[in-house]
Amino acid sequence: MAEAEGISSASPTEEMNDAGNLMDFLDEPFPDVGTYEDFHTIDWLREKSRDTDRHRKITSKSKESIWEFIKSLLDAWSGWLVMLLIGLLSGTLAGVIDLAVDWMTDLKEGVCLSALWYSHEQCCWTSNETTFADRDKCPQWQKWAELMTGYTEGAGVYLLNYFLYVLWALFFSFLAVSLVRVFAPYACGSGIPEVQKTKLICDPGAQKHFNHMTALKCVFKYVNVFVSLQVSYYFPLKTLWRSFFAALVAAFTLRSINPFGNNRLVLFYVEYHTPWYMAELVPFILLGVFGGLWGTLFIRCNIAWCRRRKTTRLGKYPVLEVIVVTGITAVLAFPNPYTRRSTSELISELFNDCGSLESSQLCDYINNPNMSRPVDDIPDRPAGPGVYSALWQLALALVFKIVITIFTFGMKIPSGLFIPSMAVGAIAGRIVGIAVEQMAYHHHDWIIFKNWCRPGADCVTPGLYAMVGAAACLGGVTRMTVSLVVIMFELTGGLEYIVPLMAAAVTSKWVADAFGKEGIYEAHIQLNGYPYLDQDEFTHRTLATDVMRPRRNEPPLALLTQDSTTVEDVETLIKDTDYNGFPVVVSHESERLIGFVQRRDLILAIKSARQKQDGVVSNSVVHFTEDAPQIPASNPQPLKLRRILNLSPFTVTDHTPMETVVDIFRKLGLRQCLVTRSGRLLGIITKKDVLRHMAQMMNQDPESIMFN
């Protein structure tokens, strides 16, 4: 009577043949038995038991012959081989995605005439006519207006480039939403709320630029988490090691592809030449406060918009919504150079330190012509007109990013939140960093700067503030702390800046938690009704009997007997109910529990038996016992289904505290457990029953958590 649960997941079919253990494997296995349908989560306890039983049989047979011993060795290494293949494929796919993203981003502005598949940067760096001062300009790269009209300047050129930029953006968005709608409906969104619920995904492109961690995201049998995001409450140690191995292989593969062109595995590699000072913890903490406030604002506004999308006619036109939002975004983004470029390029520029060779507008400082310092030890300088112009553009970009991210997250396209959130924080951080830098330069005699910022010294690194701001905003949105610092270290390689990152991350979480405990992913889990058990302690003094079904005035439990149910009875039960499985008892009178059988396994087993076994008809007796029941010779051949019966379903007594039951569901990854008293079946508790009860105890609507 276990209820069907939401979210797509899949588990490979595992053949097991050990008689007398968890399953009976003397019969020929039925095709697809043990797999999972869409919108069903994995029963981890069942899968672990089946896998343990399979290994036990393989180990026992390995002593019979050399061939069986070789087969046991192959089986032992099969998991690692799968992880090796996943790592190779994930790393390759990640590199290809990054190269393709850069090319498609630059395609909105122009094309490389020498090699159409080159991005702007690749095109100019391979040109022999490129100078370092104008390394972004080369005759091989032409903007669309220049290619069509032959002119490089003028109002007409600007408007043509503007029009083609919007047109390319609309084409790419239409392509993305069409692919999702036609081929991959589950690919929409970031995927992380679904990971928290199912702990099983294959989404290598959801968070576009977290490529070196893709092996933790594209999973097959053993890798069931995105562990660095702290989203899983069931995580076996074997899975951890194999996940690590897959990530290691993916990292080596990505390193060999070198998609970032810097011979490094990090997207935003930074190398600052100035240490941070204790006094800078004050602006770092202020950035943490900003991140917490931004996170709160974003979550509330985004959830309100997504709820409106679900409850109004807007949700019926996902393609139109994507096209309209993309059009508005492109029209507003083009005039500002900081919103026109890709978000990853923007973050990279904001993180960078200003050296003497930098040509960015953010590095337009007034230099002292008499300065004779090393290239990597440039002192603080007064800001030039380019910096002040960039500050205004960044301020407008900040408002634009804040507003547009609220409306784009949750649309029916593959889109993550990490990079957009980091962009908001990086912009705010860079603005604060430049402000602190100029204060230190013009007011170095203030007491806050006097002890550590002498005239002519390189005191403040604005790029570090951008990195801290990015961590703060990401922490405010996701409520991550330790894993966030690790992610920022992985993305930037800035190991010595962990303390500022920790200060900002913890502050942003504290501030955001003051307005609400839920991060964006938990909020979307609740909005979508995903049956996910969070980590909050359950302290109410209720018992299993208070939660189990059936309750008073409800129909009796749907049961199967071990040797007195016909095929027609089973098919009728399946047709009249939508339960995920059925308890098997000795008889309706005794209700002595024997085991539990999955609905899908029953359907597949009966279908296979009707096709392949002679004599199986509607009035054939279905038995789950080792030996067939005594029936008259005139009766049709009985159908033995012991092989699909779980002989050791997880059970609790009716007086088990719900605090213990909740803990069991979390740690064992259960879908349901049976409630008994002295071996007699009383009822069943599913994960959704637990969630309903937890919501009821918190004075919430119990039905609000159901899958929509």
C-alpha positions in Angstrom: 0.0 0.0 0.0 3.0 2.2 -0.3 2.2 5.4 -2.2 3.9 6.4 -5.5 6.4 9.0 -4.9 7.5 11.9 -7.1 10.7 12.5 -9.1 12.2 10.6 -11.8 15.0 8.2 -11.0 16.4 5.0 -12.3 18.3 2.0 -11.0 20.0 -0.7 -13.1 18.4 -4.2 -13.0 20.4 -6.4 -10.7 20.1 -10.2 -11.2 20.3 -12.2 -8.0 19.9 -16.0 -7.6 20.4 -16.9 -4.0 17.7 -19.2 -2.6 16.6 -18.8 0.9 18.0 -15.3 1.4 16.3 -11.9 0.7 15.0 -13.0 -2.7 14.4 -16.3 -4.3 16.4 -16.7 -7.5 15.9 -20.3 -8.5 13.5 -19.2 -11.3 14.5 -17.5 -14.5 14.5 -13.7 -13.8 11.7 -11.6 -15.2 12.8 -8.8 -17.6 13.1 -5.3 -16.0 12.1 -6.5 -12.5 13.8 -4.4 -9.9 13.9 -1.3 -12.1 12.1 2.0 -11.3 9.6 4.0 -13.3 9.6 7.7 -13.7 8.5 9.7 -10.6 9.6 7.0 -8.2 12.5 7.3 -5.8 14.9 4.5 -5.1 14.4 2.2 -2.2 18.0 2.2 -1.0 17.6 -0.4 1.7 16.0 -2.8 -0.8 18.8 -2.2 -3.3 21.5 -2.6 -0.8 20.0 -5.9 0.4 19.7 -7.2 -3.2 23.3 -6.1 -4.0 24.6 -7.8 -0.9 22.8 -10.9 -1.7 24.1 -10.9 -5.3 27.7 -10.5 -4.0 27.2 -13.3 -1.6 26.2 -15.7 -4.3 29.1 -14.6 -6.6 31.6 -15.1 -3.8 30.3 -18.6 -3.0 30.4 -19.6 -6.7 33.9 -18.2 -7.2 35.3 -21.3 -5.4 33.8 -23.7 -7.8 36.0 -23.0 -10.9 38.6 -20.8 -12.4 36.0 -19.2 -14.7 33.7 -18.4 -11.8 36.7 -16.8 -10.0 37.5 -14.7 -13.0 33.8 -13.6 -13.2 34.0 -12.6 -9.5 37.0 -10.5 -10.2 35.3 -8.8 -13.1 32.3 -8.1 -10.9 34.4 -6.6 -8.2 36.0 -4.2 -10.7 32.8 -3.5 -12.6 31.8 -0.6 -10.4 35.2 1.0 -10.7 35.2 0.5 -14.4 31.8 2.3 -14.6 33.2 5.1 -12.6 36.2 5.3 -14.9 34.0 5.5 -17.9 31.8 8.1 -16.2 34.8 10.2 -15.3 36.1 10.1 -18.9 32.8 10.9 -20.4 32.0 13.6 -17.9 35.3 15.3 -18.2 35.1 15.2 -22.0 31.5 16.5 -22.0 32.5 19.2 -19.6 35.3 20.4 -21.8 33.1 20.3 -24.9 30.4 22.3 -23.1 32.8 25.0 -22.0 34.3 25.4 -25.5 30.8 25.4 -27.1 29.5 27.9 -24.6 32.3 30.4 -25.3 31.8 29.9 -29.1 28.0 30.4 -28.9 28.3 33.4 -26.6 30.7 35.2 -29.0 28.6 34.1 -32.0 26.0 36.7 -30.9 28.5 39.5 -31.6 30.6 38.2 -34.5 32.4 35.4 -36.3 36.0 34.2 -36.8 36.7 34.2 -40.6 39.8 32.1 -40.4 38.0 29.3 -38.4 34.3 29.5 -37.8 34.5 27.2 -34.7 36.9 29.6 -32.9 35.6 31.9 -30.2 36.7 35.6 -30.2 39.6 34.9 -27.8 40.8 31.9 -29.7 40.6 33.7 -33.0 42.7 36.6 -32.0 45.3 34.7 -30.0 46.0 32.5 -33.1 46.4 35.6 -35.3 49.9 36.8 -36.1 48.6 40.4 -36.4 47.3 40.7 -32.9 49.2 43.0 -30.5 49.1 42.7 -26.8 47.7 46.2 -26.3 44.8 45.4 -28.7 44.6 41.6 -28.1 40.8 41.7 -28.4 41.0 43.1 -31.9 42.2 41.2 -35.0 41.3 41.3 -38.7 40.2 37.6 -38.5 37.4 38.4 -36.1 34.6 40.6 -37.5 31.4 41.7 -35.9 28.3 41.0 -37.9 27.7 44.5 -39.0 31.2 44.9 -40.2 31.0 41.6 -42.1 27.7 42.7 -43.8 28.3 46.3 -44.4 32.0 46.8 -44.3 31.8 49.6 -41.8 33.0 49.4 -38.2 31.4 52.6 -36.7 28.2 54.5 -36.9 24.6 54.4 -35.7 23.6 52.0 -38.4 26.4 49.6 -37.4 25.4 49.8 -33.8 21.8 49.1 -34.4 22.5 46.2 -36.7 24.8 44.6 -34.1 22.1 45.3 -31.5 19.4 43.6 -33.7 21.5 40.6 -34.5 22.5 40.2 -30.8 18.9 40.0 -29.8 18.1 37.7 -32.7 20.8 35.2 -31.8 19.7 35.3 -28.1 16.1 34.5 -29.2 17.3 31.7 -31.4 19.4 30.1 -28.7 16.7 30.3 -26.1 14.1 28.9 -28.5 16.5 26.0 -29.3 17.0 25.3 -25.6 13.4 25.4 -24.6 12.4 23.3 -27.6 15.0 20.6 -26.8 13.7 20.5 -23.2 10.1 20.4 -24.2 10.5 17.7 -26.9 13.4 15.5 -25.7 14.3 16.2 -22.1 11.5 17.5 -19.8 13.5 16.7 -16.7 16.4 18.9 -17.8 14.7 22.2 -17.0 15.8 24.2 -14.0 19.0 23.7 -12.1 18.4 20.1 -11.0 19.6 20.6 -7.5 16.1 20.5 -5.7 15.6 17.2 -7.6 19.0 15.9 -6.4 18.1 16.7 -2.8 15.0 14.6 -3.2 16.2 11.7 -5.3 19.9 11.7 -4.8 20.2 10.3 -8.3 20.7 12.5 -11.3 22.4 12.6 -14.7 22.6 16.3 -15.4 26.0 17.2 -16.7 24.9 20.7 -18.0 22.7 22.0 -15.2 25.3 24.2 -13.5 27.1 25.2 -16.7 30.5 26.0 -15.4 31.1 23.5 -12.5 32.8 21.2 -15.0 35.5 19.7 -12.8 32.7 18.5 -10.5 30.6 17.0 -13.3 31.5 13.5 -12.3 29.6 14.0 -9.1 26.6 15.0 -11.1 26.3 12.5 -13.9 25.7 9.2 -12.1 24.8 5.6 -13.0 24.7 3.1 -10.2 27.0 4.2 -7.4 27.2 8.0 -7.6 23.9 9.3 -6.2 24.7 12.8 -5.0 26.0 16.1 -5.6 27.8 15.8 -2.3 29.7 19.1 -2.2 26.3 20.9 -2.0 25.3 19.0 1.2 22.1 17.8 -0.4 22.1 14.1 0.5 20.9 12.5 3.8 21.8 9.0 2.7 25.4 8.6 1.5 27.2 5.2 1.8 30.9 5.2 2.2 31.4 3.1 -0.9 29.6 5.7 -2.9 31.9 8.4 -1.5 35.1 6.6 -2.6 33.7 5.8 -6.1 32.5 9.4 -6.4 35.9 10.7 -5.6 37.5 8.3 -8.1 35.1 9.5 -10.8 35.8 13.1 -10.0 39.5 12.4 -10.1 39.3 10.9 -13.6 37.0 13.7 -14.8 39.5 16.3 -13.5 42.4 14.6 -15.4 40.3 14.4 -18.5 39.3 18.1 -18.3 42.9 19.1 -17.6 44.0 17.4 -20.8 41.3 19.3 -22.8 42.2 22.6 -21.2 39.0 24.4 -22.1 39.9 27.6 -20.2 43.2 28.0 -22.0 45.2 28.5 -18.8 46.4 25.0 -18.1 44.3 24.9 -14.9 41.2 23.2 -13.8 39.5 26.3 -12.2 37.3 28.6 -14.1 38.1 31.8 -12.3 41.8 31.3 -11.4 43.1 34.2 -9.3 46.6 35.1 -8.1 46.7 38.1 -5.9 50.0 39.6 -4.9 48.9 41.4 -1.8 47.8 39.7 1.5 44.6 40.6 3.1 44.6 42.5 6.5 42.5 42.0 9.6 40.9 45.5 9.2 39.5 44.3 5.9 37.3 41.8 7.8 34.9 44.8 8.4 34.0 45.3 4.7 34.1 41.5 4.2 31.4 41.1 6.9 29.4 44.0 5.4 29.5 42.1 2.1 28.2 39.1 4.0 25.3 41.2 5.3 24.5 42.3 1.7 24.6 38.6 0.6 22.2 37.6 3.3 19.8 40.4 2.4 20.1 39.7 -1.3 19.4 36.0 -0.6 16.3 36.8 1.4 15.0 39.2 -1.3 15.7 36.8 -4.1 14.1 33.7 -2.4 10.9 35.6 -1.5 10.5 37.3 -4.9 11.5 34.2 -7.0 9.1 31.9 -5.0 6.3 34.4 -5.4 6.9 34.6 -9.1 7.2 30.8 -9.5 4.0 30.3 -7.5 2.3 32.7 -9.8 3.6 30.8 -12.7 2.1 27.6 -11.3 -1.3 29.0 -10.4 -2.0 31.2 -13.4 -2.2 30.9 -17.1 1.4 31.9 -17.4 2.5 28.3 -16.6 0.6 27.1 -19.7 3.0 28.9 -22.0 6.5 28.0 -21.0 8.0 28.5 -24.5 6.4 31.9 -24.8 7.7 32.9 -21.3 11.2 31.9 -22.2 11.1 33.8 -25.5 9.7 37.0 -23.9 12.1 37.0 -21.0 15.0 36.3 -23.3 14.0 39.2 -25.6 13.7 41.6 -22.7 17.0 40.5 -21.3 18.8 40.9 -24.6 17.3 44.3 -25.3 18.3 45.6 -21.8 21.7 43.8 -21.7 23.3 45.0 -25.0 23.8 48.7 -24.2 25.9 47.9 -21.1 29.2 46.1 -21.8 29.1 44.4 -18.4 25.7 42.8 -19.1 26.3 42.2 -22.8 29.2 39.7 -22.2 28.7 36.2 -20.7 28.3 36.1 -17.0 31.4 33.9 -16.6 33.5 36.4 -18.5 32.1 39.2 -16.3 33.0 37.3 -13.1 36.4 36.5 -14.3 37.1 40.2 -15.1 35.7 41.3 -11.7 37.9 38.8 -9.9 41.1 39.8 -11.7 43.8 42.0 -10.1 44.9 45.1 -12.1 48.4 44.6 -13.4 50.3 46.9 -15.6 49.3 45.0 -18.7 45.6 44.9 -18.0 43.4 46.8 -20.6 40.1 46.5 -18.7 38.2 49.7 -18.0 38.3 48.7 -14.3 42.1 49.1 -14.4 42.1 52.7 -15.8 44.1 54.2 -12.9 46.3 57.2 -13.1 49.9 56.0 -13.1 52.9 57.8 -11.7 55.3 58.1 -14.7 58.3 58.0 -12.3 57.1 54.6 -10.8 59.8 51.9 -11.0 58.2 49.0 -9.2 57.9 45.4 -10.2 54.9 44.5 -12.5 53.3 42.4 -9.8 53.8 45.0 -7.0 51.9 48.1 -8.3 50.9 50.5 -5.5 47.4 51.8 -5.0 46.7 54.6 -7.4 44.0 57.2 -7.9 41.1 56.0 -10.1 40.9 57.4 -13.6 37.9 58.3 -15.6 37.5 54.7 -16.9 37.1 53.4 -13.4 34.4 55.9 -12.5 32.6 55.1 -15.7 32.9 51.4 -15.0 31.4 52.0 -11.5 28.3 53.5 -13.0 27.9 50.7 -15.5 28.5 48.1 -12.8 25.8 49.7 -10.6 23.3 49.5 -13.4 24.5 45.9 -14.1 23.9 45.1 -10.5 20.3 46.2 -10.6 19.8 44.4 -13.9 21.2 41.1 -12.6 19.2 41.3 -9.4 15.9 41.8 -11.2 16.4 39.5 -14.1 17.7 36.6 -12.0 14.5 36.6 -10.0 12.4 36.0 -13.2 14.7 33.6 -15.0 15.4 31.0 -12.3 12.7 28.4 -12.6 11.9 28.7 -16.3 11.6 25.6 -18.4 15.2 25.6 -19.6 18.4 24.1 -18.2 19.6 27.0 -16.0 21.5 27.1 -12.7 21.8 29.7 -10.0 25.4 29.6 -9.0 26.9 31.7 -11.7 24.1 34.4 -11.6 24.3 34.7 -7.8 28.1 34.9 -7.9 27.8 37.7 -10.5 25.6 39.7 -8.3 28.0 39.4 -5.4 31.1 39.9 -7.6 29.7 43.2 -8.9 28.8 44.4 -5.4 32.2 43.3 -4.1 34.1 45.0 -6.8 32.3 48.3 -6.2 33.1 48.0 -2.4 36.7 47.0 -3.2 37.3 50.1 -5.4 35.7 52.3 -2.8 37.9 50.9 0.0 40.9 51.1 -2.2 40.3 54.8 -3.0 39.6 55.6 0.6 42.9 53.9 1.6 44.8 56.0 -1.1 43.3 59.4 -0.3 43.0 58.9 3.5 45.9 56.7 4.4 46.4 58.7 7.5 43.0 57.5 9.0 43.5 55.3 12.0 41.8 52.3 10.2 44.5 52.5 7.4 47.4 54.0 9.3 48.9 50.8 10.6 48.8 48.7 7.4 48.5 51.0 4.4 51.4 53.3 3.9 51.7 55.8 1.0 52.9 54.1 -2.1 52.0 50.6 -0.8 49.8 48.0 -2.6 47.2 47.8 0.2 43.8 46.8 -1.2 42.9 44.2 -3.9 39.4 45.0 -5.3 39.3 41.6 -7.0 39.4 39.9 -3.6 36.3 41.9 -2.6 34.6 40.6 -5.7 35.4 37.0 -4.8 34.2 37.5 -1.2 31.0 39.2 -2.4 30.4 36.3 -4.8 30.7 33.8 -1.9 28.4 36.0 0.3 25.6 36.2 -2.3 25.8 32.5 -3.1 25.7 31.7 0.6 22.7 33.9 1.2 20.8 32.2 -1.6 21.7 28.6 -0.9 22.5 28.8 2.9 25.7 26.9 2.3 28.8 27.5 4.5 31.6 24.9 4.5 30.8 23.5 1.1 30.5 27.0 -0.3 34.1 27.9 0.8 35.3 24.6 -0.8 33.5 25.5 -4.0 35.0 29.0 -4.1 38.4 27.6 -3.5 37.9 25.1 -6.3 36.7 27.8 -8.7 39.4 30.3 -7.9 42.4 28.4 -6.5 42.6 31.0 -3.7 43.5 28.9 -0.8 45.0 31.7 1.4 41.7 33.6 1.2 39.6 31.0 2.9 39.2 33.1 6.1 37.6 36.1 4.3 35.4 33.6 2.4 34.3 31.9 5.7 33.6 35.2 7.3 31.4 36.4 4.5 29.6 33.0 4.1 28.8 32.6 7.8 27.6 36.2 8.0 25.4 35.9 5.0 23.8 32.7 6.4 23.2 34.3 9.8 21.6 37.3 8.2 19.5 35.3 5.8 18.5 32.8 8.5 17.1 35.8 10.6 14.4 36.2 7.9 13.8 32.5 7.1 15.6 29.2 7.5 14.9 27.9 4.0 17.5 28.3 1.2 16.3 28.6 -2.4 16.5 24.9 -3.1 14.5 24.0 0.0 12.0 26.6 -0.9 11.6 25.1 -4.4 11.3 21.6 -2.9 8.4 22.8 -0.8 6.9 24.7 -3.7 7.0 21.7 -6.0 5.9 19.3 -3.3 9.0 17.0 -3.5 9.0 14.4 -0.6 12.3 15.3 0.9 13.1 14.9 4.6 15.2 17.8 5.8 17.7 17.6 8.6 15.7 19.4 11.3 15.2 17.4 14.4 11.8 15.9 15.1 11.1 16.3 18.8 7.3 15.6 19.0 6.3 12.7 21.2 4.1 10.7 18.8 4.1 7.0 17.9 4.1 5.0 14.7 0.5 4.0 15.4 -0.5 7.7 15.1 0.9 8.0 11.6 0.4 4.6 10.0 -2.3 3.8 7.5 -5.1 2.6 7.4 -6.6 4.9 10.0 -10.0 4.9 11.4 -12.8 5.1 8.9 -10.4 4.2 6.1 -10.5 1.1 3.9 -8.5 -1.9 5.1 -5.0 -2.4 4.0 -4.6 -3.8 0.5 -2.9 -7.2 1.0 -1.8 -10.3 -0.9 -1.7 -13.7 0.6 1.1 -16.1 0.2 -0.8 -18.9 -1.6 -4.5 -18.2 -2.0 -4.6 -15.2 -4.4 -5.2 -15.7 -8.2 -3.7 -13.8 -11.1 -7.0 -12.2 -11.7 -7.2 -11.0 -8.0 -3.7 -9.5 -8.4 -4.5 -7.7 -11.6 -7.8 -6.4 -10.2 -5.9 -5.1 -7.1 -3.4 -3.4 -9.3 -6.1 -1.9 -11.5 -8.2 -0.6 -8.6 -5.3 1.0 -6.6 -2.3 3.2 -7.3 -0.1 1.9 -4.4 3.6 1.4 -5.0 3.6 -2.1 -3.4 1.7 -4.6 -1.3 2.4 -6.5 1.9 2.2 -10.3 1.6 0.7 -12.2 4.6 0.0 -15.8 5.4 -3.8 -15.3 5.2 -6.4 -12.6 5.6 -7.4 -14.2 8.9 -4.0 -14.2 10.6 -2.4 -11.3 8.7 1.0 -12.7 9.7 3.6 -10.8 7.7 5.6 -12.7 5.1 7.2 -9.9 3.0 6.6 -7.1 0.6 6.3 -7.0 -3.2 6.6 -4.0 -5.5 3.8 -3.1 -7.8 6.0 -2.8 -10.9 7.6 -6.1 -10.2 4.2 -7.7 -10.0 3.1 -6.2 -13.3 6.2 -7.2 -15.1 6.3 -10.7 -13.6 2.7 -11.5 -14.6 3.1 -10.1 -18.0 6.3 -12.1 -18.6 4.6 -15.3 -17.3 1.6 -14.9 -19.5 3.9 -14.6 -22.5 6.4 -17.3 -21.8 4.8 -19.9 -19.5 2.2 -22.2 -20.7 -0.9 -22.8 -18.5 -0.8 -19.4 -16.7 -4.4 -18.0 -16.9 -6.5 -15.6 -14.9 -7.6 -18.2 -12.3 -4.0 -19.5 -11.8 -3.0 -19.3 -8.1 -0.2 -17.0 -7.3 2.1 -18.2 -4.6 5.1 -16.6 -2.9 6.1 -19.8 -1.0 9.0 -22.1 -1.8 6.7 -25.0 -2.7 3.5 -24.8 -4.7 0.3 -25.1 -2.7 -1.8 -28.3 -2.9 -4.3 -27.8 -5.6 -6.5 -30.2 -7.6 -5.0 -31.6 -10.8 -7.8 -30.0 -12.8 -6.8 -26.5 -11.7 -4.5 -24.4 -14.0 -0.8 -24.3 -13.4 0.1 -22.0 -10.4 2.4 -19.0 -10.8 5.5 -18.8 -8.5 6.5 -15.3 -7.7 8.8 -15.8 -4.7 11.7 -14.4 -6.7 10.2 -10.8 -6.5 9.2 -11.0 -2.9 11.2 -9.0 -0.4 11.4 -11.4 2.6 12.9 -8.9 4.9 11.0 -5.6 4.6 11.8 -3.0 7.2 9.3 -3.1 10.1 8.7 -1.2 13.3 6.3 -1.8 16.1 3.2 0.3 16.6 4.8 1.8 19.8 8.0 3.0 18.0 8.5 6.7 18.6 8.1 8.8 15.5 11.4 10.5 16.3 13.0 7.1 15.7 11.0 6.4 12.6 12.0 9.8 11.0 15.6 9.1 11.8 15.3 5.6 10.2 13.8 7.1 7.0 16.6 9.6 6.7 19.5 7.4 7.4 18.4 4.3 5.5 16.7 6.1 2.6 13.5 4.2 3.0 10.4 4.6 0.9 8.1 2.8 3.3 8.2 0.6 6.4 5.6 -1.8 7.8 4.1 -1.6 11.2 3.6 -4.8 13.1 2.7 -6.2 16.6 4.0 -9.6 17.5 4.5 -10.4 13.8 0.9 -9.4 12.8 0.7 -6.6 10.2 -1.1 -3.5 11.4 -0.3 -0.9 8.8 2.2 0.9 6.7 4.1 4.2 6.9 5.4 5.8 3.7 7.8 8.7 3.3 4.9 11.0 2.4 3.0 9.9 5.5 6.1 11.0 7.5 6.2 14.3 5.7 2.4 14.9 6.3 2.8 14.2 9.9 5.9 16.5 10.3 4.0 19.3 8.5 1.0 18.7 10.8 3.2 18.9 13.9 4.5 22.3 12.6 0.9 23.6 12.1 1.2 23.5 8.3 -1.1 22.1 5.7 -0.2 18.4 5.5 -1.3 18.3 1.8 1.0 21.2 0.9 4.0 18.9 0.7 2.6 16.5 -1.8 4.2 16.2 -5.3 2.5 18.5 -7.8 
